[in-house]
Amino acid sequence: MELIAFIPSPSRGVIHLGPIPLRGYAFCIIIGVFVAVWLGGRRWVARGGLKTTVADIAVWAVPFGLVGGRLYHVITSYELYFGEGKDWVNAFKIWEGGLGIWGAIALGALGAWIACRRRGIPLPAYADAVAPGIAFAQAIGRWGNWFNQELYGRPTDLPWALKIDSAHRPADSLDVATYHPTFLYESLWCVGVALLVIWADRRFKLGHGRAFALYVAAYTVGRFWIEYLRVDDAHHVLGLRLNDWTSILVFVAAVAYIVVSARLRPGREEIVEPAAVTAGETAAKADPDTGDGDAKKSADAKSEDAKAADAKEAKAPDVKAADAEAEEPEPDLDRDEDEDEGVSVDAEAKPAKNL
C-alpha cells in the first residue's frame, strides 16, 4: 500500500559552492549554536551580567562540546571506525554525523567551567542562563540527521512517516521505505523542554544550577522513549540500548541535584557577575544620566536637596534682619514732654555757669 502522506528526505545533504562543500548537518549545528548564545546572552543580562559574557564563554564551551560529543560517539560506536576493513580516519569526519549529546554536555561544561573561573563567574548561574538555549540548539541540530538520513526509528505507515532512500536503509529492511522520524520527535521535545525551563525559571526563580538540572531531567525523559524507537546499531545492556541506561542515570542525578540544591541553597543568586556590578557603579558615578534608573533617581534627588539647601541659605539673611528689627525697643510714646524740656533747660544753663 502506497502512503498518501509522508515526510520526504533531502536528495542530498551537501551543496557545493564551487570547491567549498556546504553541508546541511554543519549548518544545523552552527545555527543552533548561534541561537543558544543569543538567548543565553539575553537571559544572562536579565540576571545582571554583561552582554558579551555568554559569547566569550561559548568560545571555550563550544569547541570542548564538539570534541566531547564526537569522543562519546566514537567510543560507544567504535566498531564503525576501528577493526578489519574500517578506516580510522573516518572518526574525524564530524560532518558526516555522529555527535553524542552526553559527551557534548560533559566536556562543554568543562570548557565553560574554565572560562567562568577565569572571569570569576559561578558556573551554576551561567548554566541556568544558557539551559533553554541549549535545548533550542538541540532542536535545530537534530535536523542535521534529516539531511544525513540517519538515526530514524522503526518502520511505520503513519502520515508523518519519514521516507528513507534505499542507500540509507537498514540491511534487514531494504524493502521498507518509511520510518518513524525520531529526529522530528526529539526536535519537538527539545522545544517543549526549552519552554518548560523558561516558564519554571520565571515562576519559581530557579537558581544555583536548578534550571539547568531541570533541562537535563526533562530532556532525558524524552530521550528515553525516542531512543527506544530507533533502529540504528547500538550496544545493549540488559535488553536496553546504552543511551537508555544513560538517560536513566542522568535523570536520577539531575533530580537529586534539584532536591539537594533547593535545600542547601534556596533562592537565586543576587550577583552573577561581579564585573557587571563594578561596571554599573563606575558608569553611575561618571555620568548619572547613563546609569541605571535607580542611580539616576538618586542623583536627581541629591540635586533637588542641594537646590533646596541653597534657597534656604539665601533666605537666611532676610530672616535674621527681620528678627533683628523685631528685637529693637519700641519708643515710649507715654513719656512726659516735661522730661524733654528739662533736658533742654539744663543744656542751656551749663554755658551760663561757665561764663
C-alpha beads as a LAMMPS data file, in Angstrom:
LAMMPS data file: protein, C-alpha beads

355 atoms
354 bonds

1 atom types
1 bond types

-500.0 500.0 xlo xhi
-500.0 500.0 ylo yhi
-500.0 500.0 zlo zhi

Masses

1 110.0

Atoms # bond

1 1 1 0.000 0.000 0.000
2 1 1 1.458 3.325 -1.046
3 1 1 1.368 6.094 1.515
4 1 1 -0.587 9.222 0.632
5 1 1 1.407 11.454 3.005
6 1 1 4.948 11.197 4.346
7 1 1 7.953 13.377 5.125
8 1 1 10.457 13.300 2.258
9 1 1 14.188 13.193 2.890
10 1 1 16.591 15.542 1.107
11 1 1 18.038 14.076 -2.050
12 1 1 21.462 15.140 -0.806
13 1 1 22.878 16.621 2.366
14 1 1 25.560 18.786 0.795
15 1 1 25.620 21.586 -1.748
16 1 1 28.890 22.574 -3.422
17 1 1 29.607 26.258 -3.788
18 1 1 32.486 25.862 -6.219
19 1 1 35.086 23.792 -4.381
20 1 1 33.509 24.555 -0.982
21 1 1 31.005 21.960 0.317
22 1 1 28.061 23.390 2.281
23 1 1 26.694 20.613 4.461
24 1 1 23.208 20.697 5.940
25 1 1 24.392 18.900 9.094
26 1 1 27.024 21.559 9.783
27 1 1 24.569 24.379 9.097
28 1 1 22.138 22.995 11.648
29 1 1 24.858 22.782 14.286
30 1 1 26.079 26.331 13.586
31 1 1 22.583 27.847 13.623
32 1 1 21.840 26.036 16.881
33 1 1 24.977 27.459 18.492
34 1 1 24.049 30.999 17.443
35 1 1 20.539 30.619 18.874
36 1 1 21.905 29.254 22.145
37 1 1 24.392 32.117 22.511
38 1 1 21.798 34.759 21.590
39 1 1 19.141 33.521 24.016
40 1 1 21.684 32.774 26.719
41 1 1 23.077 36.298 26.386
42 1 1 19.656 37.870 26.857
43 1 1 18.946 35.750 29.923
44 1 1 22.380 36.489 31.358
45 1 1 21.903 40.250 31.024
46 1 1 18.480 39.916 32.664
47 1 1 20.215 38.209 35.593
48 1 1 22.631 41.126 35.938
49 1 1 25.572 40.030 33.767
50 1 1 27.440 41.737 30.937
51 1 1 26.257 41.447 27.334
52 1 1 29.371 39.767 25.937
53 1 1 29.947 37.230 28.699
54 1 1 27.929 34.337 27.245
55 1 1 29.608 34.668 23.836
56 1 1 33.056 34.891 25.427
57 1 1 32.493 31.729 27.449
58 1 1 30.992 29.968 24.418
59 1 1 34.360 30.372 22.698
60 1 1 35.593 27.824 25.230
61 1 1 32.464 25.717 25.702
62 1 1 31.549 25.060 22.044
63 1 1 34.892 23.561 20.895
64 1 1 35.058 21.466 24.056
65 1 1 31.480 20.332 23.441
66 1 1 32.140 19.323 19.838
67 1 1 35.175 17.299 20.862
68 1 1 33.279 15.697 23.732
69 1 1 30.298 14.842 21.544
70 1 1 32.486 13.238 18.931
71 1 1 34.503 11.294 21.502
72 1 1 31.354 9.865 23.071
73 1 1 30.050 8.764 19.688
74 1 1 33.337 7.181 18.595
75 1 1 33.856 5.398 21.923
76 1 1 30.323 3.987 22.065
77 1 1 30.344 3.088 18.344
78 1 1 33.987 2.125 17.926
79 1 1 33.126 -0.774 15.608
80 1 1 32.222 1.773 12.912
81 1 1 35.762 3.165 12.794
82 1 1 38.157 0.527 14.066
83 1 1 38.705 -3.091 13.113
84 1 1 39.132 -5.069 9.951
85 1 1 38.042 -3.212 6.851
86 1 1 37.483 0.067 8.717
87 1 1 39.289 3.340 8.177
88 1 1 40.049 5.061 11.498
89 1 1 40.404 8.391 9.698
90 1 1 36.618 8.465 9.395
91 1 1 36.454 9.039 13.152
92 1 1 37.479 12.654 12.472
93 1 1 34.832 13.276 9.799
94 1 1 32.398 15.031 12.078
95 1 1 30.459 16.485 9.134
96 1 1 29.202 13.005 8.292
97 1 1 27.260 12.939 11.542
98 1 1 27.850 11.389 14.903
99 1 1 27.735 13.625 18.000
100 1 1 26.768 12.235 21.380
101 1 1 24.867 14.803 23.441
102 1 1 26.112 13.285 26.687
103 1 1 29.757 13.846 25.774
104 1 1 28.981 17.269 24.319
105 1 1 27.343 18.469 27.561
106 1 1 30.016 16.933 29.797
107 1 1 33.069 18.296 28.003
108 1 1 31.267 21.522 27.074
109 1 1 30.621 22.075 30.777
110 1 1 34.339 21.618 31.416
111 1 1 35.189 24.304 28.877
112 1 1 32.549 26.621 30.353
113 1 1 33.911 25.993 33.858
114 1 1 37.419 27.004 32.775
115 1 1 36.120 30.215 31.186
116 1 1 33.861 31.023 34.149
117 1 1 36.708 30.511 36.589
118 1 1 38.888 32.923 34.623
119 1 1 36.168 35.602 34.869
120 1 1 35.124 34.939 38.458
121 1 1 31.651 33.725 37.492
122 1 1 29.776 30.844 39.197
123 1 1 29.237 28.039 36.693
124 1 1 25.747 27.094 38.019
125 1 1 24.441 30.613 37.341
126 1 1 25.850 30.550 33.815
127 1 1 24.371 27.092 33.211
128 1 1 20.931 28.320 34.295
129 1 1 21.125 31.190 31.800
130 1 1 22.077 29.034 28.805
131 1 1 19.916 25.970 29.560
132 1 1 16.899 26.877 27.364
133 1 1 19.223 27.971 24.564
134 1 1 20.962 24.593 24.625
135 1 1 17.585 22.864 24.298
136 1 1 16.689 25.048 21.308
137 1 1 20.127 24.329 19.811
138 1 1 19.454 20.602 20.089
139 1 1 16.064 21.070 18.452
140 1 1 17.737 22.763 15.477
141 1 1 20.713 20.441 15.389
142 1 1 18.522 17.339 15.092
143 1 1 17.506 18.460 11.628
144 1 1 21.070 17.650 10.615
145 1 1 20.086 13.975 10.985
146 1 1 17.311 14.608 8.482
147 1 1 19.837 15.906 5.945
148 1 1 22.022 12.830 6.511
149 1 1 19.066 10.381 6.591
150 1 1 20.225 8.846 9.856
151 1 1 19.007 7.979 13.348
152 1 1 15.424 7.269 12.294
153 1 1 13.059 4.895 14.052
154 1 1 11.134 1.748 13.367
155 1 1 9.147 1.183 10.165
156 1 1 5.732 2.851 10.145
157 1 1 2.976 3.858 7.750
158 1 1 1.762 6.872 9.760
159 1 1 1.013 10.048 7.780
160 1 1 4.101 11.719 9.228
161 1 1 6.401 8.793 8.437
162 1 1 9.860 9.654 7.103
163 1 1 10.837 8.295 3.715
164 1 1 14.403 6.985 3.581
165 1 1 16.321 6.298 0.378
166 1 1 17.377 2.696 -0.174
167 1 1 21.056 3.566 0.263
168 1 1 20.401 4.611 3.880
169 1 1 18.015 1.858 4.943
170 1 1 18.861 -0.959 7.386
171 1 1 20.135 -4.110 5.719
172 1 1 17.268 -6.178 7.123
173 1 1 14.511 -3.883 5.821
174 1 1 15.595 -2.712 2.383
175 1 1 12.065 -3.150 1.110
176 1 1 10.632 -0.730 3.696
177 1 1 10.680 2.927 2.696
178 1 1 9.100 4.812 5.618
179 1 1 10.162 5.003 9.269
180 1 1 9.442 6.955 12.446
181 1 1 11.030 10.432 12.160
182 1 1 12.778 10.298 15.514
183 1 1 14.779 13.392 14.597
184 1 1 11.464 15.292 14.448
185 1 1 10.210 13.782 17.690
186 1 1 13.348 14.837 19.526
187 1 1 13.352 18.276 17.920
188 1 1 9.800 18.963 19.080
189 1 1 10.556 17.523 22.512
190 1 1 13.552 19.839 22.915
191 1 1 11.408 22.864 22.027
192 1 1 8.987 21.793 24.750
193 1 1 11.852 21.366 27.220
194 1 1 13.153 24.870 26.460
195 1 1 9.720 26.401 27.010
196 1 1 9.298 24.413 30.231
197 1 1 12.596 25.693 31.639
198 1 1 11.782 29.299 30.704
199 1 1 8.372 29.055 32.379
200 1 1 9.655 27.310 35.513
201 1 1 12.540 29.749 35.864
202 1 1 10.159 32.720 35.770
203 1 1 7.608 31.067 38.043
204 1 1 9.932 29.655 40.717
205 1 1 13.051 31.848 40.336
206 1 1 15.347 28.859 39.880
207 1 1 18.968 29.395 40.789
208 1 1 22.262 27.685 41.630
209 1 1 22.041 25.348 38.616
210 1 1 18.489 24.124 39.136
211 1 1 17.212 25.486 35.807
212 1 1 19.950 23.554 34.033
213 1 1 19.172 20.426 36.053
214 1 1 15.508 20.748 35.073
215 1 1 16.534 20.908 31.414
216 1 1 18.643 17.767 31.822
217 1 1 15.896 15.839 33.639
218 1 1 13.195 16.807 31.152
219 1 1 15.386 16.028 28.138
220 1 1 16.318 12.566 29.403
221 1 1 12.641 11.621 29.773
222 1 1 12.015 12.308 26.101
223 1 1 15.309 10.824 25.005
224 1 1 14.434 7.537 26.729
225 1 1 11.304 6.811 24.701
226 1 1 12.724 8.276 21.479
227 1 1 15.846 6.144 21.832
228 1 1 13.609 3.124 22.296
229 1 1 12.134 3.714 18.813
230 1 1 15.460 3.902 16.971
231 1 1 16.749 1.013 14.875
232 1 1 20.360 2.064 14.247
233 1 1 23.100 -0.144 15.618
234 1 1 23.804 0.357 19.338
235 1 1 25.163 -1.545 22.305
236 1 1 22.533 -3.177 24.512
237 1 1 22.723 -3.795 28.253
238 1 1 20.053 -5.982 29.897
239 1 1 17.791 -5.542 26.901
240 1 1 18.040 -1.727 26.748
241 1 1 20.139 0.436 24.491
242 1 1 23.164 2.056 26.115
243 1 1 21.686 5.531 25.713
244 1 1 18.543 4.410 27.528
245 1 1 20.621 3.476 30.558
246 1 1 22.500 6.744 30.268
247 1 1 19.187 8.607 30.238
248 1 1 18.031 6.820 33.385
249 1 1 21.228 7.543 35.315
250 1 1 21.426 11.166 34.229
251 1 1 17.742 11.703 35.078
252 1 1 18.233 10.393 38.613
253 1 1 21.325 12.557 39.084
254 1 1 19.534 15.685 37.820
255 1 1 16.503 15.189 40.076
256 1 1 18.735 14.513 43.078
257 1 1 20.654 17.715 42.366
258 1 1 17.436 19.752 42.237
259 1 1 16.271 18.391 45.601
260 1 1 19.603 18.750 47.410
261 1 1 20.379 22.152 45.917
262 1 1 16.974 23.542 46.885
263 1 1 17.632 22.579 50.498
264 1 1 21.219 23.760 50.715
265 1 1 20.921 26.892 48.568
266 1 1 17.328 28.094 48.296
267 1 1 16.520 31.086 46.131
268 1 1 18.582 32.597 43.353
269 1 1 21.988 34.274 43.174
270 1 1 21.768 38.025 43.741
271 1 1 25.063 38.715 41.943
272 1 1 26.078 36.544 38.980
273 1 1 28.940 38.640 37.629
274 1 1 30.909 40.968 39.929
275 1 1 32.412 42.777 36.933
276 1 1 28.930 43.850 35.836
277 1 1 28.238 45.384 39.248
278 1 1 31.542 47.257 39.189
279 1 1 30.897 48.494 35.660
280 1 1 27.440 49.733 36.642
281 1 1 28.754 51.612 39.662
282 1 1 31.522 53.209 37.616
283 1 1 29.094 54.317 34.915
284 1 1 26.717 55.761 37.502
285 1 1 29.499 57.805 39.109
286 1 1 30.864 59.037 35.784
287 1 1 27.509 60.107 34.361
288 1 1 24.299 59.600 36.327
289 1 1 22.250 60.058 33.138
290 1 1 23.769 56.908 31.620
291 1 1 23.429 54.828 34.763
292 1 1 20.506 52.706 35.710
293 1 1 17.152 54.089 36.776
294 1 1 17.868 53.912 40.495
295 1 1 21.201 55.695 40.165
296 1 1 19.624 58.460 38.100
297 1 1 16.782 58.916 40.579
298 1 1 19.289 59.104 43.423
299 1 1 21.325 61.751 41.603
300 1 1 18.204 63.786 40.847
301 1 1 17.114 63.599 44.466
302 1 1 20.519 64.799 45.659
303 1 1 20.378 67.677 43.173
304 1 1 16.961 68.746 44.427
305 1 1 18.214 68.623 48.029
306 1 1 21.182 70.807 47.125
307 1 1 18.936 73.377 45.453
308 1 1 16.639 73.461 48.476
309 1 1 19.636 73.992 50.784
310 1 1 20.903 76.896 48.657
311 1 1 17.480 78.519 48.655
312 1 1 17.306 78.167 52.407
313 1 1 20.718 79.784 52.872
314 1 1 19.729 82.664 50.562
315 1 1 16.655 83.378 52.654
316 1 1 18.550 83.188 55.951
317 1 1 19.901 86.844 55.953
318 1 1 16.434 88.241 55.339
319 1 1 15.068 86.195 58.191
320 1 1 17.866 87.374 60.510
321 1 1 17.274 91.008 59.542
322 1 1 13.589 90.642 60.277
323 1 1 14.384 89.123 63.658
324 1 1 16.771 91.979 64.446
325 1 1 14.152 94.609 63.645
326 1 1 11.684 92.768 65.781
327 1 1 14.103 92.850 68.769
328 1 1 14.711 96.679 68.665
329 1 1 12.877 98.504 71.575
330 1 1 9.885 100.499 70.549
331 1 1 9.868 104.201 71.556
332 1 1 7.995 105.103 74.763
333 1 1 5.109 107.132 73.491
334 1 1 3.826 107.807 77.047
335 1 1 6.981 109.628 78.156
336 1 1 6.308 113.069 79.694
337 1 1 7.136 116.019 77.492
338 1 1 8.476 117.842 80.560
339 1 1 11.381 115.465 80.743
340 1 1 12.452 116.537 77.301
341 1 1 12.043 120.157 78.253
342 1 1 14.069 119.595 81.412
343 1 1 16.934 118.218 79.475
344 1 1 16.875 121.280 77.238
345 1 1 16.957 123.781 80.165
346 1 1 19.941 122.086 81.756
347 1 1 21.759 122.115 78.482
348 1 1 21.284 125.907 78.222
349 1 1 22.216 126.588 81.865
350 1 1 25.610 124.942 81.667
351 1 1 27.227 127.502 79.339
352 1 1 25.986 130.425 81.522
353 1 1 27.638 128.922 84.601
354 1 1 30.958 128.649 82.840
355 1 1 30.803 132.207 81.863

Bonds

1 1 1 2
2 1 2 3
3 1 3 4
4 1 4 5
5 1 5 6
6 1 6 7
7 1 7 8
8 1 8 9
9 1 9 10
10 1 10 11
11 1 11 12
12 1 12 13
13 1 13 14
14 1 14 15
15 1 15 16
16 1 16 17
17 1 17 18
18 1 18 19
19 1 19 20
20 1 20 21
21 1 21 22
22 1 22 23
23 1 23 24
24 1 24 25
25 1 25 26
26 1 26 27
27 1 27 28
28 1 28 29
29 1 29 30
30 1 30 31
31 1 31 32
32 1 32 33
33 1 33 34
34 1 34 35
35 1 35 36
36 1 36 37
37 1 37 38
38 1 38 39
39 1 39 40
40 1 40 41
41 1 41 42
42 1 42 43
43 1 43 44
44 1 44 45
45 1 45 46
46 1 46 47
47 1 47 48
48 1 48 49
49 1 49 50
50 1 50 51
51 1 51 52
52 1 52 53
53 1 53 54
54 1 54 55
55 1 55 56
56 1 56 57
57 1 57 58
58 1 58 59
59 1 59 60
60 1 60 61
61 1 61 62
62 1 62 63
63 1 63 64
64 1 64 65
65 1 65 66
66 1 66 67
67 1 67 68
68 1 68 69
69 1 69 70
70 1 70 71
71 1 71 72
72 1 72 73
73 1 73 74
74 1 74 75
75 1 75 76
76 1 76 77
77 1 77 78
78 1 78 79
79 1 79 80
80 1 80 81
81 1 81 82
82 1 82 83
83 1 83 84
84 1 84 85
85 1 85 86
86 1 86 87
87 1 87 88
88 1 88 89
89 1 89 90
90 1 90 91
91 1 91 92
92 1 92 93
93 1 93 94
94 1 94 95
95 1 95 96
96 1 96 97
97 1 97 98
98 1 98 99
99 1 99 100
100 1 100 101
101 1 101 102
102 1 102 103
103 1 103 104
104 1 104 105
105 1 105 106
106 1 106 107
107 1 107 108
108 1 108 109
109 1 109 110
110 1 110 111
111 1 111 112
112 1 112 113
113 1 113 114
114 1 114 115
115 1 115 116
116 1 116 117
117 1 117 118
118 1 118 119
119 1 119 120
120 1 120 121
121 1 121 122
122 1 122 123
123 1 123 124
124 1 124 125
125 1 125 126
126 1 126 127
127 1 127 128
128 1 128 129
129 1 129 130
130 1 130 131
131 1 131 132
132 1 132 133
133 1 133 134
134 1 134 135
135 1 135 136
136 1 136 137
137 1 137 138
138 1 138 139
139 1 139 140
140 1 140 141
141 1 141 142
142 1 142 143
143 1 143 144
144 1 144 145
145 1 145 146
146 1 146 147
147 1 147 148
148 1 148 149
149 1 149 150
150 1 150 151
151 1 151 152
152 1 152 153
153 1 153 154
154 1 154 155
155 1 155 156
156 1 156 157
157 1 157 158
158 1 158 159
159 1 159 160
160 1 160 161
161 1 161 162
162 1 162 163
163 1 163 164
164 1 164 165
165 1 165 166
166 1 166 167
167 1 167 168
168 1 168 169
169 1 169 170
170 1 170 171
171 1 171 172
172 1 172 173
173 1 173 174
174 1 174 175
175 1 175 176
176 1 176 177
177 1 177 178
178 1 178 179
179 1 179 180
180 1 180 181
181 1 181 182
182 1 182 183
183 1 183 184
184 1 184 185
185 1 185 186
186 1 186 187
187 1 187 188
188 1 188 189
189 1 189 190
190 1 190 191
191 1 191 192
192 1 192 193
193 1 193 194
194 1 194 195
195 1 195 196
196 1 196 197
197 1 197 198
198 1 198 199
199 1 199 200
200 1 200 201
201 1 201 202
202 1 202 203
203 1 203 204
204 1 204 205
205 1 205 206
206 1 206 207
207 1 207 208
208 1 208 209
209 1 209 210
210 1 210 211
211 1 211 212
212 1 212 213
213 1 213 214
214 1 214 215
215 1 215 216
216 1 216 217
217 1 217 218
218 1 218 219
219 1 219 220
220 1 220 221
221 1 221 222
222 1 222 223
223 1 223 224
224 1 224 225
225 1 225 226
226 1 226 227
227 1 227 228
228 1 228 229
229 1 229 230
230 1 230 231
231 1 231 232
232 1 232 233
233 1 233 234
234 1 234 235
235 1 235 236
236 1 236 237
237 1 237 238
238 1 238 239
239 1 239 240
240 1 240 241
241 1 241 242
242 1 242 243
243 1 243 244
244 1 244 245
245 1 245 246
246 1 246 247
247 1 247 248
248 1 248 249
249 1 249 250
250 1 250 251
251 1 251 252
252 1 252 253
253 1 253 254
254 1 254 255
255 1 255 256
256 1 256 257
257 1 257 258
258 1 258 259
259 1 259 260
260 1 260 261
261 1 261 262
262 1 262 263
263 1 263 264
264 1 264 265
265 1 265 266
266 1 266 267
267 1 267 268
268 1 268 269
269 1 269 270
270 1 270 271
271 1 271 272
272 1 272 273
273 1 273 274
274 1 274 275
275 1 275 276
276 1 276 277
277 1 277 278
278 1 278 279
279 1 279 280
280 1 280 281
281 1 281 282
282 1 282 283
283 1 283 284
284 1 284 285
285 1 285 286
286 1 286 287
287 1 287 288
288 1 288 289
289 1 289 290
290 1 290 291
291 1 291 292
292 1 292 293
293 1 293 294
294 1 294 295
295 1 295 296
296 1 296 297
297 1 297 298
298 1 298 299
299 1 299 300
300 1 300 301
301 1 301 302
302 1 302 303
303 1 303 304
304 1 304 305
305 1 305 306
306 1 306 307
307 1 307 308
308 1 308 309
309 1 309 310
310 1 310 311
311 1 311 312
312 1 312 313
313 1 313 314
314 1 314 315
315 1 315 316
316 1 316 317
317 1 317 318
318 1 318 319
319 1 319 320
320 1 320 321
321 1 321 322
322 1 322 323
323 1 323 324
324 1 324 325
325 1 325 326
326 1 326 327
327 1 327 328
328 1 328 329
329 1 329 330
330 1 330 331
331 1 331 332
332 1 332 333
333 1 333 334
334 1 334 335
335 1 335 336
336 1 336 337
337 1 337 338
338 1 338 339
339 1 339 340
340 1 340 341
341 1 341 342
342 1 342 343
343 1 343 344
344 1 344 345
345 1 345 346
346 1 346 347
347 1 347 348
348 1 348 349
349 1 349 350
350 1 350 351
351 1 351 352
352 1 352 353
353 1 353 354
354 1 354 355
